[in-house]
Amino acid sequence: MKKITKIDELPKSQPSKNKLRVAAYARVSTDSDEQLVSLKAQREHYENYIKSIPEWEFAGLYYDEGISGTKKEKRPELLRMIRDCESNRI
């Protein structure tokens, strides 16, 4: 027989002591002016959104400009974000 462990939700009056560290990643595939405007909008959106959640701590914004999304090995900021996750910075 399987053992089931129930994890109760924290009461709403007791917020968690530690905020969740949250980061975002954005990318555009070309260096065109239109794409760079899109990248700026993405960056602003994610930063504002993360900062609007009281339980979250903004841990950074990672972005690559003019880089194809086909291979992660060619996206240095994505790789940096993954390393930061693996080292518990995020």
N, C-alpha and C positions, 0 to 999 in steps of 0.2 A: 504494500500500500504506500502511495506517495505521501510525503510529509508536506504540508502546506503551512507556510508562515505568513500571517497577515501583518502587514505594515500599516498601522493606523496613520491617518493624516494628522499633521500638527493642527492644534486648534488655531483658528484664525487670530485669536488675541495674542498668540505667542509666535512672533515672526522668527524665522531662522536666524541664528547669530551670524552665520557666514553667508555673504552674498556669493552668488554664482558668477564666476568670471566668464564673460562672454565676448567673443571677437567675431568679426565678419570678414568675408573675402569677396572681392569684386574683381571683374575682369572685362576688358573689351578687347576685341580681336584685331582692331586696326588703330592707327594713330590719327585717323581723320578727326577734324574738328568736331563733327557730329558725335562721333564715338567718345571723344574726350569729355564732351558736355554730358553724355550719358554716364560716364564713369564718375564724374563729379556728383551728379544727382544720386547715383547708387551709394557713393560714400557718405553723402550727407544724410540720406535716408537711413542707412544702417546705423550710423553713429547716433542720430537723434532717436531712433527707435530703441536701441539698446539702453541709452541713457534715460529713457522715459519709464523704464521698468524698475521700480524701487528695489526689487530683490536682486537685480543684476548690477555688476560692476563692469564698466567698459574696460576691456583688456586689450583693445587695439583694433586697427583696421589694416588689413592686408589687401594689396591690389596690384595687378599686373596690367600694364598698358601695351596694346599692340601685340598681344601674344595669343596664338591659337589655343583653343581649349582642348585640342585632341589628345595631348600627352601631358600628364602632370609633371614629368621630368623637365619640361621646357617652361615651367611656370615657377620662377624662383620664390615669389611671395607666398604661393600656395605651399610650397615645400617648407618655407620658414614657419608658416602657421602650423603645419603638421608637426614640425620639430618642437615648437612651443607647446603644443598640446601634449606631446609625448613627455616633455619635461615638466608638466603640470603648471606651466605659466598661465594656461588658459583652462 
